[in-house]
Structures are given as structure tokens and as C-alpha cells.
């Protein structure tokens, strides 16, 4: 029997809170992912975006769906412990890649990441869904993304919001408006941590989270692996999805398993 990478407390925290911190899990992959992000910044993909506007303090860069062209990302997704850790957390016999996502907030960036959860952005539904957020720089707690423990069990989908602050349109799906969390923070169990490069925050696609500005003296480079377990199925959201996966509606029908060349299996027990 394969030895488990995580202990019972870590798996229980993920199940109960929808988020768990795993210290040092990817410390041996930090240099690889830094090299990949350097390539990504030098040559952004078709979805690369700078979220800060002209005259706004700092610089906030994001990009996704580049693992097929950036060797370091592919190496990580196929050869690191990421997929196996996901399988343990969501209790799945197999794990597929959904996509990778890179977010870089330079020192002095005043732009916050709005409160949101990821599943309403995506063309996927299911319970066995997990993101791994990996810092590649030291992260003070004041700069760390914040997660609302237990929010993955609220049984709600919130209207997704672009990081520019504009809401997506959703037709034919009942979605709630995100509550004003910042003005009622004491009502929520908000988790964040001081992090070192190679630490990992694992969270469910339904876990509500946001991120503060980066007013520290350090860059905040982060690599996220979005992964899917056995029960992941394709869903149509009634509007724009992110990532868009052009033509996916011609390859998959609602309720079908999230299978295809862009969603390779990276773990099977």
C-alpha cells in the first residue's frame, strides 16, 4: 500500500474547512516554477493580463493555460506530488489537470483580489475538485490570500467577478451576490498564514477567498494547479467562462466527464 503524503488532520481540515496549509510540500520545485514564471512573463500566453491600470501603483500580472508550452509547468504537473496530494484530499482514484494559473503581485501593488470562489467561473462541477496555491517568495500574513473556512459547504454559487471588478453575466443559473465580507469580517472564520516558498495552500473550488494588496518589499509570485478528481463533469454556465477553452462545447456535453487532451490524467491509483 502506498504511503500517504498527508496526515489525518490535514485531510480532515480540507474536508471540514475547504482549505488546508501544507508546509514545505513543494520546496524542491520552487526553482523550477520560478524559471517557468520567468518564461511566462517574458512571453505571455493568449490569456495573459495585467490587472493594474496606467497610473495605478505596482504591477499585477496573471496568466493561465500555458502548461503545454512551458516545460517547467508541465514537469510540475506530471512529476511533482501535486496530483497525488489532490487525490488524497478529495478521495479520488484519479486526478486530471484542469489548468494552471500564475499570479504575480509586485511590491507596492495596491490592487486587491476581490472575494470570490472559483467554481462559477469554470465549466466544471463536482465535489472532488482542488486547487493548490504555491508561493515562490516569502509571503507575510498581511499579503497572503484569505480563505473563509467552511464556505465550500454554504451550498451557494456566487456570481463570478473579474479581477478588474466587473461581474460576469450568467443566464439561466441562479447565483447569489457575494456578501460584503470586508465590512463584516468578524462574522467569518477567515484563515491566512505567513508562508515560505514551497508551502502549499490547498482549497476546494467552492471555498470563498480573496487576496489583499502587496504593500510589502517582496514580489508575490504564486503558481496554482487546478486539479479534478473522478466526479468532475462538464457544465455550461450560461455565459462567459474562465478559462474559455475554445470549442469545448463541441467536444463535451453537459454531464460528460472532463476528459480530453487538454485535461490529461496525471495520477491514477
N, C-alpha and C positions, 0 to 999 in steps of 0.2 A: 504493500500500500504506500502511495506517495506521501511523503511527509508534508503536512500543511505549512504554508508560509505564514499564516496569521493565527493568532490565538483566539480562544473562545470569546474573550472580552471584546476584541476588535470586531469580530463578526457580529456579535450581539449589538455593539454600538451602531454599526451600519444599519442593521435591521430596525433598531428602535429609533435612532436619531436621523437616519438617512444620510449621515456623514460620519467619517472617522478619520483621524490623523494617524498616519503610519510613518514613524520616524526612520530616516535613513534608507528607505527601501530602494531608492534608485541612485545612491551616491556614486556608484560605479558607472552610471550613464550620463552624468552631468556634462562632462566634456563633449561627449558625442552629440547631445542635444544642443549644447551651445554652438557647436560647429554647424549643425543643421539650421538653427535660427539665424546665424550669420549669413548663410547662403540665402535663406528665405527673405531676409531684409534687403539684401543686395539685389535679389531678383524675385519680387513678389509674384504670387500666382494671380489668376484672374479674379479672385475674391479678396485680394489684399486691400486693406483700407487703413487710412489714417483717420482716427476718430476726432482728434483735436483739430480745430479750425484755425485759420490765419489770425494771428494776434492772440491766440489762447496760450496760456502758459504750458510749457512742457511739450511732450510728444507721446501719443498713444497709438500704437500700431497693432493691427490684428490681421490674421490670415488663417485659412484652413483648406483642407483637401489638397495637400501637397505631398502626401507620403509616397505617391507613386513616382514623383520626380526628384525627391530629396532622399538620398540613400540613408542618411542618418536617421530620419524619421521611420523609414521602412525597417531598418535594422532594429530600432527600438520596439516597434510594434510586433515584429515577428520573433525577436530573440530575447527580449527582456522578460522579467517576471510579470509584466503588466497584465497580460491576458489571464494568467493563472490566478493572480490575485483577484481579478474581477470574477472569475469562476467561483472562487471561494466565497466572496462577498454576496453574490446573487444566487448562489447554489445552482449552478448550471453545469451541464456536461460539456458544453462547447461555448466558445466565445468568438464573435466576429468583430472586425473593425467596422465602426460606423464612420468616423472620420477623426482626424487630429485637428487641434486648434491651438494657435500660438497667439499670446497676448503679451505685449511689451509696453510697460509704462516707464518712461524715462524719469530721472529725478526732476522734481519741480512740476510734475503734471497735476493740474488741478481738476481734471475731468474724472468724475466718479463713474462707476459702472452701476446702472440702475438695478434695483431689486427685481428679480425675475426667477423663473425656473425654466429649464431648457426644453422640456418635452413638447410644449406647444409650438416651439419654433420648428420642430423636427417632423419628418414624415414617418415616424416610428412610434408605436405603442407597445406596452408590455410592462411587466414587473421586473424582469431580470436585466436591468439597464444600469450602467455605472460609468461615471467619469472619474478619471484620475488627473488631478491638478498638481503639477510638479514644479516647484520653484527652482530656478537655476542661479539665483542670487540670494544672499541673506535677506529675509523679509521681516521687518519689525511688525509687531502685532497691529500697530496703527495703520499698516499698509496691506495687511493680509485680507483676502476675501472673507466675508462674513456669511455664515450659514445659520438658518433657523432650524434648530433641532426639532424633528417630528413633523416638519411641514410636508414631507412626502406622503404623509397619511391624512392630509386635510381633505382628500377626495375632491380637489378642485383643480381646474385648469385656468390659469391666468392669461389674459391677453398678452402676447409677447410684445416687447418693446425693443426697438433698435437702440444700440448704444448711443445713438445721436439723440435719443429721447422720443422719437416718433413711434407710435403704436402701429403694429401690423393690422391689416384688415383681415377679419375672419368671417366667412359667410357660412351660415348653416350649422355652426357649432356654438353652443352656449358656453361662453367663457366669462370668468369673473374679472373685475378690475382689481389689480394689486392694491392691498391696503396701504395706508400711509405709515409704513413701518418706522421711518426715521422719527416721526413725531409721537410714537408710542413704543419706543424700544423696550421699555420695562415690561411690556406685555408679552414679550417673546424671549425664548431661550436662544440667544444669539451666541454662536461659537466662532472664535478665531484664535490664532496662535502666533507665536514667534517661530519662524521657520528657518531652516538651514537648507542649502542646496541639496537636492536629492530626497528631501522629505516628500511626502505624498498626502494630499487630501483626497479621499475617495468619497464620492457622493452620488446619490440617485438622481436621475434626470428630473424628478419631480421636486427635489429639495430646493426651497427658495433661498437665493443667495444674491449678494451684490458685492461691490468692492469699493473701498474709499479711494480718494486721490493718493498720489505718491508724492508727498512733500518731503520725503527722505533724501539722503545724499546718494542712494544706491539705485541702480536700474532694478526694475522688477520684471525679469524675463520669466515667462511661465509656459510650459508645454502641457497641453491637455490631451489625453487619449480618451476618446468617446467609444465605448465598447458595448456590445449587445450579447445577451445570453439566448438560451433556447427559445424563449417565448416571444421574441421580438417580431412584430409584424408590420407590414406597410399600412399606412393610413393616409388619407387625403385630408388636408386641413382646411380646405375651402378658401385658399388664398396663397400668398407667397410663403415659401418655406425657406429655411436657412439651416444648412446649405441647400442650394437649389437642386442638385443632381439632375441636370437637364435630361429629359426624356424618360425619367424613371417611371412616369405614369403609363408609358407604353410597354414597359418591361414587367411591371408589377401591378397587381390589382389589390384593392383593399382586402386585408385579412391574410394576404400571402406572406410567407416567411421572407425576412430581409436577406435574400440571397442574391449573389451576383458577383461579377469580377470586382466591383468597387467595394464589396463587403466581404473580404476573404476571411476564412476561418483561420484564427491564429492560436487556438487552443482546442484540443479535444481530449477528453479523458479516456 
